[in-house]
Amino acid sequence: MLLFRIVDAKKTDYLSYTIPTGMNHNAKSIRPFIGAKDFETSRNFYRDLGFEEVTLGKHMSVFKTGNMAFYLQDAYVKDWIENTMIFMEVDDVNRFYNELSALNLTTKYKVKLSPIKYEDWGEECFLHDPAGNLWHFGAFK
């Protein structure tokens, strides 16, 4: 059995849910799809952020770092973008935040970088991309 913890945002307690383990995923990766309001601007933003781009067509690219990747598509649906969040676990949030700040993305792309928040579970900082997708860069205790 696998045990997942579901955090209720309105409470401080945890809910637990146990699922049967009858399926062996043998997964190699999970690759979310995110949208872009201005595809070229977003492509430049993610390259500046240090991701390697592989162009898959006129309206889609995959961006990679190490064994992780996500798809960027030339598609914008306001409600979708404004509710998209991606969490990327990093080894050192303080170092990562300092490197993000040094990239000067907030000036170049008019995006929002939020300072590190320290929580009971770990720490994270936040970065909105040019379309409004919210990235969490964090580390667990």
C-alpha positions as CSV (number, residue, x, y, z in Angstrom):
1,M,0.0,0.0,0.0
2,L,1.1,3.6,-0.7
3,L,0.2,6.3,1.7
4,F,-0.4,9.8,0.3
5,R,-0.8,12.9,2.5
6,I,-3.4,15.4,1.5
7,V,-3.0,18.8,3.1
8,D,-6.2,20.8,3.7
9,A,-5.2,24.4,2.9
10,K,-7.8,25.6,5.5
11,K,-6.5,23.4,8.3
12,T,-3.2,22.5,9.7
13,D,-3.9,18.8,10.0
14,Y,-3.3,16.1,7.4
15,L,-5.7,13.7,5.8
16,S,-4.4,10.3,4.8
17,Y,-5.5,8.1,2.0
18,T,-4.3,4.6,1.3
19,I,-4.4,3.1,-2.2
20,P,-3.8,-0.4,-3.4
21,T,-0.5,-1.1,-5.0
22,G,-1.7,-3.5,-7.7
23,M,-0.1,-1.5,-10.5
24,N,3.6,-1.1,-11.1
25,H,4.1,2.1,-13.0
26,N,7.8,1.7,-14.0
27,A,7.6,5.4,-14.8
28,K,10.5,7.2,-16.4
29,S,9.2,10.7,-16.1
30,I,6.2,13.0,-15.7
31,R,6.1,15.9,-18.2
32,P,3.4,18.5,-17.6
33,F,2.2,20.7,-20.4
34,I,2.1,24.4,-19.8
35,G,0.8,27.2,-22.0
36,A,2.3,30.5,-23.2
37,K,0.6,33.8,-23.8
38,D,3.5,34.9,-26.1
39,F,5.3,31.7,-27.2
40,E,8.6,33.3,-28.3
41,T,8.9,35.4,-25.1
42,S,8.2,32.2,-23.0
43,R,10.8,30.2,-25.0
44,N,13.4,32.9,-24.3
45,F,12.5,33.0,-20.6
46,Y,13.0,29.3,-20.2
47,R,16.2,29.3,-22.0
48,D,17.4,32.2,-19.8
49,L,16.3,30.1,-16.8
50,G,18.8,27.4,-17.9
51,F,16.5,24.9,-19.5
52,E,17.6,23.2,-22.7
53,E,15.0,23.5,-25.5
54,V,14.1,20.9,-28.0
55,T,11.7,22.3,-30.7
56,L,9.0,19.8,-31.5
57,G,7.2,21.9,-34.0
58,K,6.0,25.5,-34.7
59,H,3.8,25.5,-31.6
60,M,5.5,23.2,-29.1
61,S,8.9,22.7,-27.4
62,V,10.1,20.5,-24.6
63,F,12.4,22.1,-22.1
64,K,14.8,19.8,-20.2
65,T,17.1,19.9,-17.2
66,G,18.7,16.7,-16.1
67,N,16.1,13.9,-16.2
68,M,13.2,16.4,-15.9
69,A,11.2,18.1,-18.6
70,F,8.0,19.9,-19.4
71,Y,6.2,20.8,-22.6
72,L,5.6,24.5,-23.5
73,Q,2.9,25.0,-26.0
74,D,1.7,28.0,-28.0
75,A,-1.7,28.0,-26.3
76,Y,-3.2,30.4,-23.8
77,V,-6.3,29.9,-21.8
78,K,-6.5,32.4,-19.0
79,D,-8.2,30.2,-16.4
80,W,-5.8,27.4,-17.1
81,I,-2.6,29.4,-17.0
82,E,-3.7,31.3,-13.8
83,N,-4.2,28.0,-12.1
84,T,-1.1,26.2,-13.2
85,M,1.6,25.5,-10.6
86,I,4.8,23.5,-11.0
87,F,7.0,22.5,-8.1
88,M,10.7,21.8,-8.8
89,E,12.7,20.4,-6.0
90,V,16.2,21.9,-5.8
91,D,19.1,21.0,-3.5
92,D,19.6,24.5,-2.0
93,V,16.8,27.1,-2.2
94,N,19.0,29.9,-0.9
95,R,21.6,29.4,-3.7
96,F,18.8,28.9,-6.3
97,Y,17.0,32.1,-5.2
98,N,20.3,34.1,-5.4
99,E,20.9,32.7,-8.9
100,L,17.3,33.5,-10.0
101,S,17.8,37.1,-8.7
102,A,21.1,37.5,-10.6
103,L,19.3,36.5,-13.9
104,N,17.4,39.8,-13.6
105,L,14.3,38.1,-15.1
106,T,11.9,40.5,-13.2
107,T,13.2,43.4,-15.3
108,K,13.8,41.6,-18.6
109,Y,10.4,39.8,-18.6
110,K,8.3,41.8,-16.2
111,V,7.7,38.7,-14.0
112,K,7.3,38.3,-10.3
113,L,10.0,36.6,-8.1
114,S,8.9,36.1,-4.5
115,P,11.3,35.7,-1.6
116,I,11.9,32.4,0.2
117,K,9.2,31.2,2.5
118,Y,10.3,28.9,5.4
119,E,7.6,26.3,6.3
120,D,7.4,23.4,8.7
121,W,8.0,21.0,5.7
122,G,10.9,22.9,4.1
123,E,11.4,26.1,2.1
124,E,10.5,27.5,-1.3
125,C,10.5,30.6,-3.5
126,F,8.1,31.5,-6.3
127,L,8.5,32.7,-9.8
128,H,5.7,33.5,-12.3
129,D,6.6,33.0,-15.9
130,P,5.7,35.6,-18.6
131,A,2.3,34.0,-19.1
132,G,1.5,33.6,-15.4
133,N,2.4,30.0,-14.7
134,L,3.6,29.8,-11.1
135,W,6.8,27.9,-10.4
136,H,7.7,26.8,-6.9
137,F,11.4,26.1,-6.3
138,G,11.7,24.3,-3.0
139,A,13.5,21.8,-0.8
140,F,12.1,19.4,1.8
141,K,13.5,19.0,5.3
